[in-house]
């Protein structure tokens, strides 16, 4: 959980918890720190840059969302432009 928060940011988690009136279990709350959202582009480096596309980053943004109600559905994810090169005609 802490690694997820380190990328998605703590503000989004707090908003999600507040929206659904949830609380984190105390062991989890102890390891979750306040942090900003990390731009996905900052995770690109020399070892992975050959496999990164703007479509891939866009799909990740739509998939990696705290609130499942705001997350892209699997059906829509499969229709995403990222998969256009391998989509069957």
HTML snippet that shows the backbone in 3Dmol.js (N, CA, C, O; Angstrom):
<script src="https://3Dmol.org/build/3Dmol-min.js"></script>
<div id="view" style="width:600px;height:400px;position:relative"></div>
<script>
const pdb = `
ATOM      1  N   UNK A   1       0.823  -1.192   0.000  1.00  0.00           N
ATOM      2  CA  UNK A   1       0.000   0.000   0.000  1.00  0.00           C
ATOM      3  C   UNK A   1       0.870   1.261   0.000  1.00  0.00           C
ATOM      4  O   UNK A   1       0.578   2.224  -0.709  1.00  0.00           O
ATOM      5  N   UNK A   2       1.925   1.245   0.789  1.00  0.00           N
ATOM      6  CA  UNK A   2       2.783   2.428   0.872  1.00  0.00           C
ATOM      7  C   UNK A   2       3.415   2.748  -0.473  1.00  0.00           C
ATOM      8  O   UNK A   2       3.565   3.920  -0.819  1.00  0.00           O
ATOM      9  N   UNK A   3       3.787   1.733  -1.234  1.00  0.00           N
ATOM     10  CA  UNK A   3       4.386   1.973  -2.557  1.00  0.00           C
ATOM     11  C   UNK A   3       3.381   2.593  -3.508  1.00  0.00           C
ATOM     12  O   UNK A   3       3.728   3.464  -4.305  1.00  0.00           O
ATOM     13  N   UNK A   4       2.145   2.149  -3.429  1.00  0.00           N
ATOM     14  CA  UNK A   4       1.092   2.718  -4.271  1.00  0.00           C
ATOM     15  C   UNK A   4       0.908   4.191  -3.942  1.00  0.00           C
ATOM     16  O   UNK A   4       0.832   5.031  -4.839  1.00  0.00           O
ATOM     17  N   UNK A   5       0.836   4.499  -2.658  1.00  0.00           N
ATOM     18  CA  UNK A   5       0.660   5.890  -2.217  1.00  0.00           C
ATOM     19  C   UNK A   5       1.859   6.731  -2.633  1.00  0.00           C
ATOM     20  O   UNK A   5       1.707   7.910  -2.952  1.00  0.00           O
ATOM     21  N   UNK A   6       3.046   6.140  -2.633  1.00  0.00           N
ATOM     22  CA  UNK A   6       4.243   6.890  -3.042  1.00  0.00           C
ATOM     23  C   UNK A   6       4.174   7.340  -4.493  1.00  0.00           C
ATOM     24  O   UNK A   6       4.832   8.311  -4.865  1.00  0.00           O
ATOM     25  N   UNK A   7       3.395   6.658  -5.315  1.00  0.00           N
ATOM     26  CA  UNK A   7       3.253   7.047  -6.717  1.00  0.00           C
ATOM     27  C   UNK A   7       1.977   7.856  -6.939  1.00  0.00           C
ATOM     28  O   UNK A   7       2.006   8.917  -7.563  1.00  0.00           O
ATOM     29  N   UNK A   8       0.851   7.345  -6.422  1.00  0.00           N
ATOM     30  CA  UNK A   8      -0.434   8.023  -6.647  1.00  0.00           C
ATOM     31  C   UNK A   8      -0.643   9.232  -5.744  1.00  0.00           C
ATOM     32  O   UNK A   8      -1.511  10.062  -6.014  1.00  0.00           O
ATOM     33  N   UNK A   9       0.133   9.337  -4.689  1.00  0.00           N
ATOM     34  CA  UNK A   9       0.025  10.468  -3.781  1.00  0.00           C
ATOM     35  C   UNK A   9      -0.962  10.226  -2.654  1.00  0.00           C
ATOM     36  O   UNK A   9      -1.909   9.452  -2.795  1.00  0.00           O
ATOM     37  N   UNK A  10      -0.730  10.889  -1.549  1.00  0.00           N
ATOM     38  CA  UNK A  10      -1.578  10.703  -0.364  1.00  0.00           C
ATOM     39  C   UNK A  10      -2.869  11.515  -0.436  1.00  0.00           C
ATOM     40  O   UNK A  10      -3.863  11.129   0.180  1.00  0.00           O
ATOM     41  N   UNK A  11      -2.880  12.611  -1.159  1.00  0.00           N
ATOM     42  CA  UNK A  11      -4.109  13.417  -1.243  1.00  0.00           C
ATOM     43  C   UNK A  11      -5.242  12.631  -1.889  1.00  0.00           C
ATOM     44  O   UNK A  11      -6.381  12.684  -1.427  1.00  0.00           O
ATOM     45  N   UNK A  12      -4.929  11.903  -2.958  1.00  0.00           N
ATOM     46  CA  UNK A  12      -5.942  11.082  -3.620  1.00  0.00           C
ATOM     47  C   UNK A  12      -6.472  10.000  -2.701  1.00  0.00           C
ATOM     48  O   UNK A  12      -7.666   9.700  -2.710  1.00  0.00           O
ATOM     49  N   UNK A  13      -5.592   9.415  -1.909  1.00  0.00           N
ATOM     50  CA  UNK A  13      -6.020   8.388  -0.958  1.00  0.00           C
ATOM     51  C   UNK A  13      -6.931   8.996   0.101  1.00  0.00           C
ATOM     52  O   UNK A  13      -7.963   8.420   0.446  1.00  0.00           O
ATOM     53  N   UNK A  14      -6.551  10.146   0.608  1.00  0.00           N
ATOM     54  CA  UNK A  14      -7.375  10.822   1.627  1.00  0.00           C
ATOM     55  C   UNK A  14      -8.752  11.164   1.062  1.00  0.00           C
ATOM     56  O   UNK A  14      -9.764  10.987   1.741  1.00  0.00           O
ATOM     57  N   UNK A  15      -8.792  11.648  -0.167  1.00  0.00           N
ATOM     58  CA  UNK A  15     -10.076  11.964  -0.798  1.00  0.00           C
ATOM     59  C   UNK A  15     -10.940  10.717  -0.939  1.00  0.00           C
ATOM     60  O   UNK A  15     -12.143  10.750  -0.677  1.00  0.00           O
ATOM     61  N   UNK A  16     -10.322   9.625  -1.351  1.00  0.00           N
ATOM     62  CA  UNK A  16     -11.028   8.355  -1.514  1.00  0.00           C
ATOM     63  C   UNK A  16     -11.588   7.867  -0.175  1.00  0.00           C
ATOM     64  O   UNK A  16     -12.750   7.472  -0.083  1.00  0.00           O
ATOM     65  N   UNK A  17     -10.757   7.899   0.846  1.00  0.00           N
ATOM     66  CA  UNK A  17     -11.200   7.456   2.176  1.00  0.00           C
ATOM     67  C   UNK A  17     -12.347   8.318   2.682  1.00  0.00           C
ATOM     68  O   UNK A  17     -13.320   7.807   3.237  1.00  0.00           O
ATOM     69  N   UNK A  18     -12.230   9.614   2.490  1.00  0.00           N
ATOM     70  CA  UNK A  18     -13.274  10.535   2.942  1.00  0.00           C
ATOM     71  C   UNK A  18     -14.571  10.309   2.169  1.00  0.00           C
ATOM     72  O   UNK A  18     -15.649  10.285   2.764  1.00  0.00           O
ATOM     73  N   UNK A  19     -14.480  10.146   0.868  1.00  0.00           N
ATOM     74  CA  UNK A  19     -15.655   9.962   0.018  1.00  0.00           C
ATOM     75  C   UNK A  19     -16.486   8.761   0.465  1.00  0.00           C
ATOM     76  O   UNK A  19     -17.715   8.822   0.476  1.00  0.00           O
ATOM     77  N   UNK A  20     -15.818   7.679   0.831  1.00  0.00           N
ATOM     78  CA  UNK A  20     -16.514   6.448   1.198  1.00  0.00           C
ATOM     79  C   UNK A  20     -16.550   6.198   2.711  1.00  0.00           C
ATOM     80  O   UNK A  20     -16.931   5.122   3.173  1.00  0.00           O
ATOM     81  N   UNK A  21     -16.139   7.229   3.470  1.00  0.00           N
ATOM     82  CA  UNK A  21     -16.144   7.150   4.937  1.00  0.00           C
ATOM     83  C   UNK A  21     -15.380   5.915   5.426  1.00  0.00           C
ATOM     84  O   UNK A  21     -15.883   5.137   6.238  1.00  0.00           O
ATOM     85  N   UNK A  22     -14.167   5.755   4.919  1.00  0.00           N
ATOM     86  CA  UNK A  22     -13.316   4.628   5.270  1.00  0.00           C
ATOM     87  C   UNK A  22     -12.151   5.091   6.125  1.00  0.00           C
ATOM     88  O   UNK A  22     -11.792   6.269   6.120  1.00  0.00           O
ATOM     89  N   UNK A  23     -11.571   4.172   6.849  1.00  0.00           N
ATOM     90  CA  UNK A  23     -10.351   4.457   7.602  1.00  0.00           C
ATOM     91  C   UNK A  23      -9.338   3.360   7.285  1.00  0.00           C
ATOM     92  O   UNK A  23      -9.695   2.215   7.010  1.00  0.00           O
ATOM     93  N   UNK A  24      -8.083   3.741   7.332  1.00  0.00           N
ATOM     94  CA  UNK A  24      -7.020   2.767   7.127  1.00  0.00           C
ATOM     95  C   UNK A  24      -6.785   2.004   8.418  1.00  0.00           C
ATOM     96  O   UNK A  24      -6.840   2.600   9.494  1.00  0.00           O
ATOM     97  N   UNK A  25      -6.526   0.710   8.347  1.00  0.00           N
ATOM     98  CA  UNK A  25      -6.128  -0.015   9.550  1.00  0.00           C
ATOM     99  C   UNK A  25      -4.861   0.630  10.116  1.00  0.00           C
ATOM    100  O   UNK A  25      -4.005   1.073   9.351  1.00  0.00           O
ATOM    101  N   UNK A  26      -4.734   0.686  11.413  1.00  0.00           N
ATOM    102  CA  UNK A  26      -3.615   1.415  12.022  1.00  0.00           C
ATOM    103  C   UNK A  26      -2.240   0.929  11.569  1.00  0.00           C
ATOM    104  O   UNK A  26      -1.354   1.768  11.405  1.00  0.00           O
ATOM    105  N   UNK A  27      -1.995  -0.390  11.352  1.00  0.00           N
ATOM    106  CA  UNK A  27      -0.665  -0.763  10.851  1.00  0.00           C
ATOM    107  C   UNK A  27      -0.360  -0.167   9.474  1.00  0.00           C
ATOM    108  O   UNK A  27       0.784   0.181   9.181  1.00  0.00           O
ATOM    109  N   UNK A  28      -1.383  -0.056   8.643  1.00  0.00           N
ATOM    110  CA  UNK A  28      -1.196   0.529   7.318  1.00  0.00           C
ATOM    111  C   UNK A  28      -1.009   2.036   7.437  1.00  0.00           C
ATOM    112  O   UNK A  28      -0.139   2.610   6.782  1.00  0.00           O
ATOM    113  N   UNK A  29      -1.809   2.667   8.258  1.00  0.00           N
ATOM    114  CA  UNK A  29      -1.720   4.118   8.442  1.00  0.00           C
ATOM    115  C   UNK A  29      -0.332   4.531   8.934  1.00  0.00           C
ATOM    116  O   UNK A  29       0.138   5.626   8.624  1.00  0.00           O
ATOM    117  N   UNK A  30       0.319   3.659   9.696  1.00  0.00           N
ATOM    118  CA  UNK A  30       1.656   3.975  10.220  1.00  0.00           C
ATOM    119  C   UNK A  30       2.719   4.011   9.129  1.00  0.00           C
ATOM    120  O   UNK A  30       3.704   4.739   9.253  1.00  0.00           O
ATOM    121  N   UNK A  31       2.534   3.237   8.064  1.00  0.00           N
ATOM    122  CA  UNK A  31       3.558   3.203   7.018  1.00  0.00           C
ATOM    123  C   UNK A  31       3.247   4.118   5.843  1.00  0.00           C
ATOM    124  O   UNK A  31       4.118   4.376   5.012  1.00  0.00           O
ATOM    125  N   UNK A  32       2.021   4.608   5.766  1.00  0.00           N
ATOM    126  CA  UNK A  32       1.643   5.520   4.683  1.00  0.00           C
ATOM    127  C   UNK A  32       2.052   6.941   5.065  1.00  0.00           C
ATOM    128  O   UNK A  32       1.623   7.474   6.089  1.00  0.00           O
ATOM    129  N   UNK A  33       2.870   7.527   4.241  1.00  0.00           N
ATOM    130  CA  UNK A  33       3.358   8.887   4.487  1.00  0.00           C
ATOM    131  C   UNK A  33       2.639   9.878   3.583  1.00  0.00           C
ATOM    132  O   UNK A  33       2.064   9.497   2.563  1.00  0.00           O
ATOM    133  N   UNK A  34       2.673  11.138   3.959  1.00  0.00           N
ATOM    134  CA  UNK A  34       2.148  12.190   3.089  1.00  0.00           C
ATOM    135  C   UNK A  34       3.129  12.392   1.947  1.00  0.00           C
ATOM    136  O   UNK A  34       4.317  12.623   2.173  1.00  0.00           O
ATOM    137  N   UNK A  35       2.634  12.304   0.732  1.00  0.00           N
ATOM    138  CA  UNK A  35       3.504  12.506  -0.417  1.00  0.00           C
ATOM    139  C   UNK A  35       2.698  12.994  -1.610  1.00  0.00           C
ATOM    140  O   UNK A  35       1.485  12.800  -1.695  1.00  0.00           O
ATOM    141  N   UNK A  36       3.407  13.627  -2.519  1.00  0.00           N
ATOM    142  CA  UNK A  36       2.799  14.155  -3.735  1.00  0.00           C
ATOM    143  C   UNK A  36       2.676  13.050  -4.782  1.00  0.00           C
ATOM    144  O   UNK A  36       3.333  12.013  -4.697  1.00  0.00           O
ATOM    145  N   UNK A  37       1.825  13.297  -5.761  1.00  0.00           N
ATOM    146  CA  UNK A  37       1.700  12.397  -6.891  1.00  0.00           C
ATOM    147  C   UNK A  37       2.979  12.459  -7.719  1.00  0.00           C
ATOM    148  O   UNK A  37       3.521  13.537  -7.959  1.00  0.00           O
ATOM    149  N   UNK A  38       3.450  11.308  -8.147  1.00  0.00           N
ATOM    150  CA  UNK A  38       4.648  11.243  -8.977  1.00  0.00           C
ATOM    151  C   UNK A  38       4.205  11.231 -10.443  1.00  0.00           C
ATOM    152  O   UNK A  38       3.413  10.374 -10.835  1.00  0.00           O
ATOM    153  N   UNK A  39       4.699  12.160 -11.251  1.00  0.00           N
ATOM    154  CA  UNK A  39       4.362  12.117 -12.677  1.00  0.00           C
ATOM    155  C   UNK A  39       4.928  10.832 -13.298  1.00  0.00           C
ATOM    156  O   UNK A  39       6.100  10.509 -13.100  1.00  0.00           O
ATOM    157  N   UNK A  40       4.108  10.115 -14.037  1.00  0.00           N
ATOM    158  CA  UNK A  40       4.556   8.850 -14.624  1.00  0.00           C
ATOM    159  C   UNK A  40       5.781   9.056 -15.511  1.00  0.00           C
ATOM    160  O   UNK A  40       6.642   8.181 -15.594  1.00  0.00           O
ATOM    161  N   UNK A  41       5.859  10.190 -16.161  1.00  0.00           N
ATOM    162  CA  UNK A  41       6.998  10.470 -17.036  1.00  0.00           C
ATOM    163  C   UNK A  41       8.319  10.452 -16.264  1.00  0.00           C
ATOM    164  O   UNK A  41       9.369  10.158 -16.836  1.00  0.00           O
ATOM    165  N   UNK A  42       8.270  10.764 -14.973  1.00  0.00           N
ATOM    166  CA  UNK A  42       9.504  10.768 -14.183  1.00  0.00           C
ATOM    167  C   UNK A  42      10.000   9.349 -13.900  1.00  0.00           C
ATOM    168  O   UNK A  42      11.125   9.171 -13.430  1.00  0.00           O
ATOM    169  N   UNK A  43       9.181   8.347 -14.177  1.00  0.00           N
ATOM    170  CA  UNK A  43       9.580   6.956 -13.966  1.00  0.00           C
ATOM    171  C   UNK A  43      10.275   6.363 -15.200  1.00  0.00           C
ATOM    172  O   UNK A  43      10.743   5.225 -15.176  1.00  0.00           O
ATOM    173  N   UNK A  44      10.331   7.152 -16.267  1.00  0.00           N
ATOM    174  CA  UNK A  44      10.993   6.700 -17.493  1.00  0.00           C
ATOM    175  C   UNK A  44      12.493   6.887 -17.322  1.00  0.00           C
ATOM    176  O   UNK A  44      12.960   7.941 -16.891  1.00  0.00           O
ATOM    177  N   UNK A  45      13.239   5.841 -17.668  1.00  0.00           N
ATOM    178  CA  UNK A  45      14.694   5.924 -17.568  1.00  0.00           C
ATOM    179  C   UNK A  45      15.322   5.199 -18.760  1.00  0.00           C
ATOM    180  O   UNK A  45      14.614   4.706 -19.638  1.00  0.00           O
ATOM    181  N   UNK A  46      16.636   5.139 -18.782  1.00  0.00           N
ATOM    182  CA  UNK A  46      17.348   4.535 -19.909  1.00  0.00           C
ATOM    183  C   UNK A  46      17.006   3.055 -20.085  1.00  0.00           C
ATOM    184  O   UNK A  46      17.068   2.534 -21.198  1.00  0.00           O
ATOM    185  N   UNK A  47      16.649   2.384 -19.006  1.00  0.00           N
ATOM    186  CA  UNK A  47      16.355   0.952 -19.081  1.00  0.00           C
ATOM    187  C   UNK A  47      14.965   0.639 -19.630  1.00  0.00           C
ATOM    188  O   UNK A  47      14.730  -0.467 -20.118  1.00  0.00           O
ATOM    189  N   UNK A  48      14.032   1.608 -19.557  1.00  0.00           N
ATOM    190  CA  UNK A  48      12.662   1.314 -20.003  1.00  0.00           C
ATOM    191  C   UNK A  48      12.149   2.241 -21.102  1.00  0.00           C
ATOM    192  O   UNK A  48      11.060   2.010 -21.628  1.00  0.00           O
ATOM    193  N   UNK A  49      12.882   3.256 -21.454  1.00  0.00           N
ATOM    194  CA  UNK A  49      12.378   4.265 -22.384  1.00  0.00           C
ATOM    195  C   UNK A  49      12.002   3.699 -23.750  1.00  0.00           C
ATOM    196  O   UNK A  49      11.159   4.274 -24.438  1.00  0.00           O
ATOM    197  N   UNK A  50      12.608   2.587 -24.156  1.00  0.00           N
ATOM    198  CA  UNK A  50      12.292   2.004 -25.457  1.00  0.00           C
ATOM    199  C   UNK A  50      10.935   1.301 -25.463  1.00  0.00           C
ATOM    200  O   UNK A  50      10.430   0.944 -26.527  1.00  0.00           O
ATOM    201  N   UNK A  51      10.344   1.102 -24.290  1.00  0.00           N
ATOM    202  CA  UNK A  51       9.050   0.428 -24.197  1.00  0.00           C
ATOM    203  C   UNK A  51       7.929   1.366 -23.749  1.00  0.00           C
ATOM    204  O   UNK A  51       6.810   0.910 -23.512  1.00  0.00           O
ATOM    205  N   UNK A  52       8.201   2.641 -23.632  1.00  0.00           N
ATOM    206  CA  UNK A  52       7.223   3.614 -23.155  1.00  0.00           C
ATOM    207  C   UNK A  52       6.616   4.377 -24.321  1.00  0.00           C
ATOM    208  O   UNK A  52       7.320   4.840 -25.220  1.00  0.00           O
ATOM    209  N   UNK A  53       5.283   4.499 -24.286  1.00  0.00           N
ATOM    210  CA  UNK A  53       4.587   5.309 -25.289  1.00  0.00           C
ATOM    211  C   UNK A  53       3.628   6.244 -24.572  1.00  0.00           C
ATOM    212  O   UNK A  53       3.263   6.014 -23.419  1.00  0.00           O
ATOM    213  N   UNK A  54       3.225   7.300 -25.264  1.00  0.00           N
ATOM    214  CA  UNK A  54       2.252   8.212 -24.651  1.00  0.00           C
ATOM    215  C   UNK A  54       0.931   7.491 -24.412  1.00  0.00           C
ATOM    216  O   UNK A  54       0.230   7.780 -23.442  1.00  0.00           O
ATOM    217  N   UNK A  55       0.588   6.546 -25.302  1.00  0.00           N
ATOM    218  CA  UNK A  55      -0.646   5.774 -25.128  1.00  0.00           C
ATOM    219  C   UNK A  55      -0.551   4.868 -23.894  1.00  0.00           C
ATOM    220  O   UNK A  55      -1.527   4.702 -23.162  1.00  0.00           O
ATOM    221  N   UNK A  56       0.619   4.291 -23.675  1.00  0.00           N
ATOM    222  CA  UNK A  56       0.824   3.438 -22.505  1.00  0.00           C
ATOM    223  C   UNK A  56       0.703   4.220 -21.210  1.00  0.00           C
ATOM    224  O   UNK A  56       0.100   3.747 -20.246  1.00  0.00           O
ATOM    225  N   UNK A  57       1.267   5.402 -21.186  1.00  0.00           N
ATOM    226  CA  UNK A  57       1.169   6.251 -19.988  1.00  0.00           C
ATOM    227  C   UNK A  57      -0.278   6.670 -19.763  1.00  0.00           C
ATOM    228  O   UNK A  57      -0.751   6.692 -18.627  1.00  0.00           O
ATOM    229  N   UNK A  58      -0.976   7.001 -20.833  1.00  0.00           N
ATOM    230  CA  UNK A  58      -2.384   7.382 -20.702  1.00  0.00           C
ATOM    231  C   UNK A  58      -3.206   6.226 -20.130  1.00  0.00           C
ATOM    232  O   UNK A  58      -4.052   6.436 -19.261  1.00  0.00           O
ATOM    233  N   UNK A  59      -2.961   5.017 -20.612  1.00  0.00           N
ATOM    234  CA  UNK A  59      -3.681   3.851 -20.098  1.00  0.00           C
ATOM    235  C   UNK A  59      -3.350   3.619 -18.624  1.00  0.00           C
ATOM    236  O   UNK A  59      -4.248   3.329 -17.834  1.00  0.00           O
ATOM    237  N   UNK A  60      -2.096   3.739 -18.247  1.00  0.00           N
ATOM    238  CA  UNK A  60      -1.723   3.595 -16.833  1.00  0.00           C
ATOM    239  C   UNK A  60      -2.459   4.607 -15.957  1.00  0.00           C
ATOM    240  O   UNK A  60      -2.963   4.265 -14.887  1.00  0.00           O
ATOM    241  N   UNK A  61      -2.513   5.855 -16.421  1.00  0.00           N
ATOM    242  CA  UNK A  61      -3.223   6.889 -15.658  1.00  0.00           C
ATOM    243  C   UNK A  61      -4.683   6.504 -15.419  1.00  0.00           C
ATOM    244  O   UNK A  61      -5.240   6.779 -14.356  1.00  0.00           O
ATOM    245  N   UNK A  62      -5.286   5.874 -16.403  1.00  0.00           N
ATOM    246  CA  UNK A  62      -6.695   5.500 -16.297  1.00  0.00           C
ATOM    247  C   UNK A  62      -6.890   4.234 -15.473  1.00  0.00           C
ATOM    248  O   UNK A  62      -7.969   4.018 -14.921  1.00  0.00           O
ATOM    249  N   UNK A  63      -5.866   3.399 -15.382  1.00  0.00           N
ATOM    250  CA  UNK A  63      -5.961   2.149 -14.627  1.00  0.00           C
ATOM    251  C   UNK A  63      -5.587   2.328 -13.160  1.00  0.00           C
ATOM    252  O   UNK A  63      -6.217   1.748 -12.275  1.00  0.00           O
ATOM    253  N   UNK A  64      -4.566   3.128 -12.912  1.00  0.00           N
ATOM    254  CA  UNK A  64      -4.052   3.272 -11.552  1.00  0.00           C
ATOM    255  C   UNK A  64      -4.759   4.415 -10.834  1.00  0.00           C
ATOM    256  O   UNK A  64      -4.229   5.518 -10.703  1.00  0.00           O
ATOM    257  N   UNK A  65      -5.958   4.121 -10.379  1.00  0.00           N
ATOM    258  CA  UNK A  65      -6.833   5.100  -9.731  1.00  0.00           C
ATOM    259  C   UNK A  65      -7.366   4.466  -8.453  1.00  0.00           C
ATOM    260  O   UNK A  65      -7.806   3.316  -8.472  1.00  0.00           O
ATOM    261  N   UNK A  66      -7.332   5.187  -7.359  1.00  0.00           N
ATOM    262  CA  UNK A  66      -7.820   4.641  -6.086  1.00  0.00           C
ATOM    263  C   UNK A  66      -9.271   4.177  -6.176  1.00  0.00           C
ATOM    264  O   UNK A  66      -9.602   3.063  -5.770  1.00  0.00           O
ATOM    265  N   UNK A  67     -10.112   5.021  -6.698  1.00  0.00           N
ATOM    266  CA  UNK A  67     -11.555   4.755  -6.709  1.00  0.00           C
ATOM    267  C   UNK A  67     -11.919   3.911  -7.920  1.00  0.00           C
ATOM    268  O   UNK A  67     -11.807   4.361  -9.060  1.00  0.00           O
ATOM    269  N   UNK A  68     -12.353   2.686  -7.664  1.00  0.00           N
ATOM    270  CA  UNK A  68     -12.690   1.781  -8.768  1.00  0.00           C
ATOM    271  C   UNK A  68     -13.805   2.334  -9.646  1.00  0.00           C
ATOM    272  O   UNK A  68     -13.910   1.971 -10.818  1.00  0.00           O
ATOM    273  N   UNK A  69     -14.629   3.199  -9.094  1.00  0.00           N
ATOM    274  CA  UNK A  69     -15.711   3.797  -9.874  1.00  0.00           C
ATOM    275  C   UNK A  69     -15.201   4.815 -10.887  1.00  0.00           C
ATOM    276  O   UNK A  69     -15.914   5.174 -11.824  1.00  0.00           O
ATOM    277  N   UNK A  70     -13.978   5.275 -10.702  1.00  0.00           N
ATOM    278  CA  UNK A  70     -13.363   6.224 -11.635  1.00  0.00           C
ATOM    279  C   UNK A  70     -12.331   5.559 -12.535  1.00  0.00           C
ATOM    280  O   UNK A  70     -11.776   6.204 -13.424  1.00  0.00           O
ATOM    281  N   UNK A  71     -12.071   4.282 -12.313  1.00  0.00           N
ATOM    282  CA  UNK A  71     -11.072   3.522 -13.053  1.00  0.00           C
ATOM    283  C   UNK A  71     -11.642   3.059 -14.389  1.00  0.00           C
ATOM    284  O   UNK A  71     -12.838   2.791 -14.501  1.00  0.00           O
ATOM    285  N   UNK A  72     -10.785   2.966 -15.393  1.00  0.00           N
ATOM    286  CA  UNK A  72     -11.208   2.458 -16.693  1.00  0.00           C
ATOM    287  C   UNK A  72     -11.659   1.002 -16.527  1.00  0.00           C
ATOM    288  O   UNK A  72     -11.065   0.242 -15.763  1.00  0.00           O
ATOM    289  N   UNK A  73     -12.702   0.633 -17.244  1.00  0.00           N
ATOM    290  CA  UNK A  73     -13.178  -0.748 -17.174  1.00  0.00           C
ATOM    291  C   UNK A  73     -12.261  -1.631 -18.028  1.00  0.00           C
ATOM    292  O   UNK A  73     -11.602  -1.134 -18.941  1.00  0.00           O
ATOM    293  N   UNK A  74     -12.215  -2.928 -17.739  1.00  0.00           N
ATOM    294  CA  UNK A  74     -11.406  -3.812 -18.581  1.00  0.00           C
ATOM    295  C   UNK A  74     -11.810  -3.750 -20.056  1.00  0.00           C
ATOM    296  O   UNK A  74     -10.950  -3.758 -20.938  1.00  0.00           O
ATOM    297  N   UNK A  75     -13.098  -3.691 -20.319  1.00  0.00           N
ATOM    298  CA  UNK A  75     -13.580  -3.619 -21.708  1.00  0.00           C
ATOM    299  C   UNK A  75     -13.067  -2.347 -22.388  1.00  0.00           C
ATOM    300  O   UNK A  75     -12.583  -2.396 -23.519  1.00  0.00           O
ATOM    301  N   UNK A  76     -13.176  -1.205 -21.694  1.00  0.00           N
ATOM    302  CA  UNK A  76     -12.689   0.042 -22.285  1.00  0.00           C
ATOM    303  C   UNK A  76     -11.166   0.046 -22.384  1.00  0.00           C
ATOM    304  O   UNK A  76     -10.609   0.623 -23.318  1.00  0.00           O
ATOM    305  N   UNK A  77     -10.496  -0.586 -21.440  1.00  0.00           N
ATOM    306  CA  UNK A  77      -9.037  -0.667 -21.502  1.00  0.00           C
ATOM    307  C   UNK A  77      -8.604  -1.431 -22.749  1.00  0.00           C
ATOM    308  O   UNK A  77      -7.635  -1.053 -23.408  1.00  0.00           O
ATOM    309  N   UNK A  78      -9.315  -2.496 -23.069  1.00  0.00           N
ATOM    310  CA  UNK A  78      -8.969  -3.274 -24.262  1.00  0.00           C
ATOM    311  C   UNK A  78      -9.234  -2.489 -25.544  1.00  0.00           C
ATOM    312  O   UNK A  78      -8.629  -2.774 -26.577  1.00  0.00           O
ATOM    313  N   UNK A  79     -10.121  -1.516 -25.489  1.00  0.00           N
ATOM    314  CA  UNK A  79     -10.401  -0.668 -26.655  1.00  0.00           C
ATOM    315  C   UNK A  79      -9.440   0.522 -26.742  1.00  0.00           C
ATOM    316  O   UNK A  79      -9.440   1.255 -27.731  1.00  0.00           O
ATOM    317  N   UNK A  80      -8.624   0.710 -25.704  1.00  0.00           N
ATOM    318  CA  UNK A  80      -7.728   1.860 -25.639  1.00  0.00           C
ATOM    319  C   UNK A  80      -6.730   1.837 -26.793  1.00  0.00           C
ATOM    320  O   UNK A  80      -6.339   0.774 -27.274  1.00  0.00           O
ATOM    321  N   UNK A  81      -6.336   3.001 -27.215  1.00  0.00           N
ATOM    322  CA  UNK A  81      -5.414   3.178 -28.335  1.00  0.00           C
ATOM    323  C   UNK A  81      -4.087   2.431 -28.127  1.00  0.00           C
ATOM    324  O   UNK A  81      -3.428   2.071 -29.103  1.00  0.00           O
ATOM    325  N   UNK A  82      -3.696   2.200 -26.894  1.00  0.00           N
ATOM    326  CA  UNK A  82      -2.455   1.479 -26.611  1.00  0.00           C
ATOM    327  C   UNK A  82      -2.444   0.109 -27.295  1.00  0.00           C
ATOM    328  O   UNK A  82      -1.401  -0.353 -27.758  1.00  0.00           O
ATOM    329  N   UNK A  83      -3.606  -0.530 -27.353  1.00  0.00           N
ATOM    330  CA  UNK A  83      -3.688  -1.866 -27.923  1.00  0.00           C
ATOM    331  C   UNK A  83      -3.976  -1.874 -29.430  1.00  0.00           C
ATOM    332  O   UNK A  83      -4.110  -2.947 -30.018  1.00  0.00           O
ATOM    333  N   UNK A  84      -4.072  -0.729 -30.048  1.00  0.00           N
ATOM    334  CA  UNK A  84      -4.372  -0.654 -31.482  1.00  0.00           C
ATOM    335  C   UNK A  84      -3.431  -1.490 -32.353  1.00  0.00           C
ATOM    336  O   UNK A  84      -3.898  -2.136 -33.291  1.00  0.00           O
ATOM    337  N   UNK A  85      -2.140  -1.501 -32.078  1.00  0.00           N
ATOM    338  CA  UNK A  85      -1.248  -2.283 -32.947  1.00  0.00           C
ATOM    339  C   UNK A  85      -1.486  -3.794 -32.911  1.00  0.00           C
ATOM    340  O   UNK A  85      -1.104  -4.497 -33.846  1.00  0.00           O
ATOM    341  N   UNK A  86      -2.102  -4.295 -31.860  1.00  0.00           N
ATOM    342  CA  UNK A  86      -2.305  -5.748 -31.765  1.00  0.00           C
ATOM    343  C   UNK A  86      -3.772  -6.156 -31.855  1.00  0.00           C
ATOM    344  O   UNK A  86      -4.104  -7.339 -31.782  1.00  0.00           O
ATOM    345  N   UNK A  87      -4.640  -5.171 -32.012  1.00  0.00           N
ATOM    346  CA  UNK A  87      -6.073  -5.460 -32.085  1.00  0.00           C
ATOM    347  C   UNK A  87      -6.367  -6.235 -33.360  1.00  0.00           C
ATOM    348  O   UNK A  87      -5.880  -5.902 -34.441  1.00  0.00           O
ATOM    349  N   UNK A  88      -7.176  -7.274 -33.206  1.00  0.00           N
ATOM    350  CA  UNK A  88      -7.579  -8.071 -34.376  1.00  0.00           C
ATOM    351  C   UNK A  88      -8.573  -7.282 -35.201  1.00  0.00           C
ATOM    352  O   UNK A  88      -9.414  -6.569 -34.653  1.00  0.00           O
ATOM    353  N   UNK A  89      -8.484  -7.401 -36.477  1.00  0.00           N
ATOM    354  CA  UNK A  89      -9.387  -6.688 -37.370  1.00  0.00           C
ATOM    355  C   UNK A  89     -10.662  -7.480 -37.563  1.00  0.00           C
ATOM    356  O   UNK A  89     -11.556  -7.043 -38.287  1.00  0.00           O
TER     357      UNK A  89
END
`;
const viewer = $3Dmol.createViewer("view");
viewer.addModel(pdb, "pdb");
viewer.setStyle({}, {cartoon: {color: "spectrum"}});
viewer.zoomTo();
viewer.render();
</script>
